[in-house]
């Protein structure tokens, strides 16, 4: 089936990238499958050997030694997937935990604020080697079931599951918070083709309003000196830079530099449709699908 980007989408986002045609063309291609080796259960070398035996090619990820991509549809039918030795996960979804990788070694309390189905939670547990405590929270009880299943499957033992609307989360302090906020998911068009027909700019304001409530609450749960990673899989500046601007305007937050060697990123917008943002906004990052054949993503690293 042939897909086309909505004309309004093209017009709205043509100025986001300095290579708009490559950006739009990439969105029309299917997303390659990708996975992460779960180091709580397996070693990268062992998984490589096993997949070579299956005849399933694995392509290295240039910025994460535990991640691979593959066009082989058998990826999810392997024993390694069944027992939790690998976790099928979008490459961009692996980025938020990597931004706090060094800090996780000394962190005692981590909140994954919108955790289900658990891709980032299980990655955090592996990076922490099951030390410290992770609180994996999600609003939707049905998604909690998938979260618990994936925690058990991957051997994540340092994790407590909670079922709160984050805006009503009990006042607690965390060293690190991941807020991968619910969004309009424009960056997942390559994987969820229904978005080509569902997309409408009218969906953005309501999503952005919720994100502003979530990010201020998450910041209030962060200890002084702690770090919060805010991320979305959407291109809308209202859900990204404008949400961060709302936080900067209402809380004593500071943005930090984001560096992931091997990953091509662009700086966040410092203005959009006549609105100027704090100069710090250039420290946020956008990942476009034509850079590394991935989905679209936005990242901000916030310090309290």
N, C-alpha and C positions, 0 to 999 in steps of 0.2 A: 504494500500500500504506500502510495506517495504522500508525504507530509509536506506542508508548507507553513512557514512562520506567519502568524497574523500580521497584516500590514501595520497595524497599530503598534505591535511589538517591535517591528523593525524601526519604525519611526521614533519610538520612545527611546530605544537603546543604541541607536546608530552612533551616538557620540561617546558611549562608554569605553569603547576600544579604539585604538589607533589603527586596527585592522578589522573594520566592521564586517567585511565580506567573509574573511576567514572565520570570524566569530560566528556568524550566522550559518555558514556552511557546516561548521563543526557540529552545531546543534541538530542538524538534519541527519547526521550519521549515528547509527546505533552505538551505545556505550560498550566498550570492551568489558569483560568480566574481570574482577580482581579479587585478591584474597590476601589475608595476613596470616603468617605463621604464628600460632599461639605458643609462645615460648614457655608457658606453664606446662605444656604437654609434649612439645616436640622441638627439635632443633632444625634450623634452616637446612643444613646439609642433608639431614635425613629426609626431609620433605622433598628436596630437590631429587634425591636418589629415587625415591618412591615414584614421583611423577614422571621421571625419565623412563622408569620401567613401564608405566602406563602408556607412554607415548604422548603425554600431555605436555606441550611446551609451556614453560614459564618464562616470562620476560621481566627482567629486573626493574624495580622502581628506582629512579635516580636519586631519590631523597630519603628512602626508608629501606633499610636492609632486610626487614622482615616482610616486605610487601612485594607482590608479584601481580602481573596482569596476564591474561590468557584469553584467546578467542575460542578455546575448546569448551563445548557445552557440557563435557563430562566433569568439569571442575566440582560441581555440586553432587556428583554421584560417586565420589571416592570415599574410601574408608576413612581417610584423614578428615574429611568434612563430617562424616557421621559421628566420629568419636571426639570431635572438637580440637583436633590437632591443627586445623586451619579454620579461619573464619572468613566467609565470603562477605566482602565489605568494599564499598566504593573507595577509591584512593583518596579522594578529597575528604571523606569522612574520617580518615585516619589522622588528619592534620591537627585538630585541637589538642589531643593528648601529647603530640610531639612538641607543641609549644611550651609545655611545662615539664618536659621529660627530665631535665636536670633537677628541677625543684621537687619532683615526686620522691626522690631518694630520701629527703628529710621531712616530707609532709606526713603529718599524722592524721589529718582529716581532709577528705576530698568529697565534694558534692557534685554529682552528675545530675543536674537539675531537671533535665527532660530526657531521661535515660533510655526508655524502651525504644527498640527491642534489645539494646545492650551492646551494640558494636563498640562504642567508645568506652563503656564501663568495663567490658572484658579486656579491652586494650589497656586501660589504666591498670587493671589488676595485674596484667602481665608485666607492664613496665615497672610496677611496684613490687613485683615478685611476691605478691600476696601479703605484703607488709602494710602497716597502717590500716586505716579504715576508710572505705568508700561508702557513701550514702547514695544509692541509686534511686532517684525519685521520678515518678511519672504520674500524670493526672489520670490517665485512662486505665481503668482496671483491666480491661481485656488485653491491653498491651503489656501490663505487668506480668501476665502469664507467660508471654514470650520472653520477657526479660529474665524471669526466674529460670525458665528452661535453658536459656543460653548461658546464664551464670553457672548452672549445674553442669552443663555440657562441656564448658571450657575449663572447669576446675577453679573458678574464681571463688576464693574462700574468705576474702577480707571485705565482703560487701554486704551491706544491710539494705533491704528494699523498703521504700516508703511510697505511699499512694496519696500525695497531696496536690492540690492546686498550689503551685509554687508561691503564688501571691498570699497564701494562707499558711505557709510553712512556719513551724515554730521557730522562734528566735534562737539561733545557734550560731556559732562562729566556725568557719572553715578556713583552712590554709589555702585551698585551691578550689575554685568553682568552674565547672564547665557548663555554659548555657548555650546549647545548640538549639536555638529558639525555633518553635513552630513558625512556618513561613509560607509564602505562596509557592515555594519549591520550583521556581523557574529554572534553576540550575540542574534539575533532574529531568528535563525534557527528553534527553537522549535515552533515558531508561524508561520513563513513563510517558508513552506517546500520547496518552489521552490529554495531556496538558496542552497539546497543540490546539485542541478544540475547546478546552475548558478555560484557557487563559483569558483574563480580562483585567485591565488596570483598575477596575472598580473593586477588585478584591483586596487591593493593597492597603488602603487606609485602615480597615478594621484589623488587619494583621499587624500593621505597624503600631497601632494603639495598644494592642495586647503586649507586643514586645517591649514597649516602653514601661509598662507596668512590671513585666517580668525582670527586666534588667535592673531597675531600681531596687526591687526586692532582693534579687540575687546579690547586688552590691552591699545591701544592708546586712546580708548573712556572711559577708567576708570579713575576716579579722583584719585589723590594721597591719599593713605590710603584706597582705595576701594578694593573690593574683586570680583574676577572672578572665576566662577566655569566652568571648562572645562570638558565635558563628551562625551563619545561615547558608542555605543552599539556594539563594535567590539573588537576582541582579538588582532588584528595586532599591534605589538609594534611600527611600523612605524607611525600609526595613533594615538598612545597614548603617550608612553614615548618619542619617538623621536620627536614628535610634541612639547611636553613640553620642551624638550632639545633645540629645535630651538628657543623657546620663551626666555629661560634663556640665550641663547647665544646672543640674539639680543635686549633684553629689560631689564630694571632694575627690574626684577620680582623675587619674593621669593615664595616658596611653604610653605603651612601651614599644620599642622596636621589635619587629618580627623578622626573624632570619631562619630560613630552612635551606641549607646548602643543597644545590641541585634542583631546586624548585623555582620556576619562573613565575613571578607575581608582579602585579602593578600596584602602585600606591592608591589608597583610597581617595575618593573625590574630595576636593576642598570647596567645591561649589556645585550646585545642581538647580537648574531651572530658576535662576535668580537668587538662590539662597546661598550665603557664604557660611562655611563651617570653620570651626576652630582650626588653626594651622596644624595642630597635632593630628588632625584626621589623615594626613599623609602617612602616618605611621600604621594605619590600618592597611589591609591587603585584600586584593581581589585576585581570584584565580579564574581564568577564562578557559573554555574547553579546547580551544585551538592551541594552547601552549603545550600540553602534555597528553592530549587525547583523553581528557577527564570530563567530569561534570563541572558546573560553575559553583563557586564558593566565595564566601566573605569571612574574614578573620579580623578580630581586634583583641589585643592583649591589654588588659586593664589592671592597674595597680591602685590599691587603696592606701 
